[in-house]
Amino acid sequence: MCTEKISTKSVKINNDKYEYYIAIDYSQRNMAIATIRNDGNKPRVIDVDSDIDHLKAYLISLKGRKIVTIEETTSTHWLYVELFEYAEKILVCDPYRNSLLSDGPKTDKLDASNLCKLLRSGLLKEVYHSLDKKYELRQLVSEYEQLVKFGVRVKNEKSAIYRSMGKSYQKKEDIGDDTLAWIITQKDKRIDLYEKQKKEYDKMFSKKISHDTELKHLKDVTGIGTIGAVKILATVIDAKRFKNEGNYLSYCGLVKYQKMSGGRNYGQKKTRYSRRLKSVYKTAAMSVINGNSPLREYYDSLLKRGLSEENARNQLSRRIAIITYGILKTGTKYNPYKWRESK
């Protein structure tokens, strides 16, 4: 299961809302559970063998409103689904930020205890999870991306062998070495398998789009295409979780934050963002520039206003991101001339 390790928001906990604050450090062998009451100061921590049924029974035994937190890992979404009905809120938090706040010795019991304290204090950063069926698209996209990485790596390895012998990969020149020729034959078999599997994923993506209105609307946006549409929906799931366009652009890595201190501006800093979405929108912008469409007219208008090619290209990426954000948030179709209205 693909897990999205991008923080979406700070969590403000109302201490009067919950009777129990529970942090779980879950692994295959053991689970450390830290619990603190609303009127308490020190967590009660137990470390027992992992058993999801026992964990559910423990949560049921706590009479009152409960909030449970777990750190984002490969098994987090499974836990999120399993425990969803056993607490008023399941908060999946960002382990990267938690590690910056940690100090001293480390054990499972201490981790659970510290996590419980952070939860009670409202210092956790939440990672988005959902029971929405669209969440399953993340697994599909994750597997596809792994396949593409594999195919690119094998092709690069084959090209490197040719270059090491001063030969051309494109011309498929005779390598002049039986051992290396045999190795290239094995790599060709892997490349053929990669191309075959990639076509199967393309068919699956097309099938998904034919049965999903949101995907159809996203695909209509110039430069997005079939794979880009699936990647966007698989990552975003629900556009309403972003307050506005600025939050979404930040999540996509298309804007930067100002660094201010002591009344001085120290430039800009990058946020932690979704590399997948940034790649989709940057690729879409290049596709628009190389084509002829209303969005290409928008790009040309930016150049006429005096923007450099780089700044115009970045602005085009943001425009495409805003368009897809609007489609997902409102459920409307793509309006290719919307940019003229906003102008």
ABEGO torsion letter per residue (X at the ends): XBBBBBBABBBBBBAAABABBBBBBBBAABBBBBBBBAABABBBBBBBBBBAAAAAAAAAABBEBBBBBBBBBAAAAAAAAAAAAABABBBBBBAAAAAAABBEBBBAAAAAAAAAAAAAAGABBBBBBBABAAAAAAAAAAAAAAAAAAAAAAAAAAAAAAAAAGBBAAAGBBAGBAAAAAAAAAAAAAAAAAAAAAAAAAAAAAAAAAABAAAAAAAABBGAEAAAAAAAAAAAGBAAABABAAAAAAAAGABBBBBBBGGBBAEBBBBBBBAAAAAAAAAAAAAAAABBBAAAAAAAAAAAAGBBAAAAAAAAAAAAAAAAAAAAAAGBBBBAAAAAAAX
